[in-house]
Amino acid sequence: MDKTMIFSLGNDKDDEIKKGLIVVYDALREKGYNPINQIVGYILSEDPTYITTHRNARSIISKIDRDDLLETLVKSYLNK
């Protein structure tokens, strides 16, 4: 009988993405931008200039894979 165990690191990854996204959101808000519009613009275009360099936000979001970001957002929205 196969006794292989499957471990999921999904929640840890999601938590790290959420922490990074919060830093980016706060940095955008502090600089006077509409954070939601800027983050959506970044996701749709993958153009880093949508994200400020304030608080290292551009670097933080650049390290997050866009597919992982979208997956985390959808799971969070659907509470899955």
C-alpha positions, 0 to 999 in steps of 0.5 A: 500500500502506498503510504506517501504523504502529501504536504501543502505549503500553499497556506504559507505561500499565500500568507507571504503573498498577503504580507507583501501585498499589504506592504505594497497597498500601504505604500501606495496609499501613503504616496496618495495613490489609489492602491486598488487601481494601481495593483489591478493595473500592475496585475493586468499589464505587469508594468512595474511602474504602477507600483511605487518604489516607496517602502520597497514596494516595487521590489516586493511585488516584483518577487511575487509570481503574478499567477500565484498572486492571482491564485491567492487573491481568488482563493481569498475572495472565495474564502477557500 
